[in-house]
Amino acid sequence: DGPSLAIVGVTGAVGQEFLSVLSDRDFPYSSIRMLASRRSAGRRFTFEEREYVIEELTPDSFDGVDVALFSAGGSVSRELGPVAAAKGAVVVDNSSAFRMVPGVPLVIPEVNPEAMDGVRIGKGAIVANPNCSTIICLMAATPLHRVAKVTRMVVDTYQAASGAGAAAMEELELQTREVLEGKKPTCKIFSQQYAFNLFSHNSALQSNGYNEEEMKLVNETRKIWSDNDIKVTPTCIRVPVMRAHAESIKLQFEKPLDENTAREILSNAAGLVVIDDRATNSFPTPLKVSNKDDIAVGRIRRDLSMDGDYGLSIFVCGDQIRKGAALNAVQIAEMLL
Ligand code: 2RA
């Protein structure tokens, strides 16, 4: 029978999505340990007709676990990821804790499956799930990169509340009501009004003027594509949308790639759906991709600032909780079967 699983952070938005994805994809687990903080321990719930009791997460939680899916924040991953791996579990970590550690695979199964070579059940390891905006960007850019070699990428993201957690989604809903009722908006998660507004991503600003989220896109792209020369210049913006990110991506290629060829390549790429009809002016939107597996690509057009067909501009949307986190992690686990 299949692998024994542990879900670390099962009560969070991504933790809950792990369960949805495992069920949707009939993942062949033999058992699941539902792990969360002491606050949630003891709570009971039913999953796939079985009753589970949430257990408090401790170092002993990983005895006999084959695959542990982590999404409980970087400090929990840093503390207990190595403990779980030392006990023989393959850890798939959704935090940023280990993404840039040399030797730790940073994996998007459709993009760089070869990074999982040597990782197998029974031999403890840590595998890092990339940041959601990186996954969404590279799912669309990689099929084109494979054909025409991307040398430069300008990425502007429009990131949903879900990326800041379930509490941020609740705050967006609450603030929207408050503003419509003429009340002062409650600002707990973000330092300023979020409803009917947008702002630079809420991660820490670096000395170079870029925030952590933007530097994740730069650094993770280079690791996943194994290309330290790729030039990436990002701007990450938090927008009042619930759970799907949108990204405007401008690609510069080493070889020419026209928009029709690009559309053909993207139409045949795994995990993508092309929504790009000029006659009806149809294009990806967050609501079209929310709760869906596929990343949507559209607005496929020449980059007018480039000569010939060396530049392409596309618009991409993807569900941040699903392919941006939980689905990608479960697909990594499926590679172990
Ligand atoms: C965000 N990428 O959207 C982060 C979540 N991991 O804030």
Residues whose N, C-alpha, C, O or C-beta is under 5 A from the ligand:
A	BS01	2RA	N131 C132 S133 Q159 A160 G163 A164
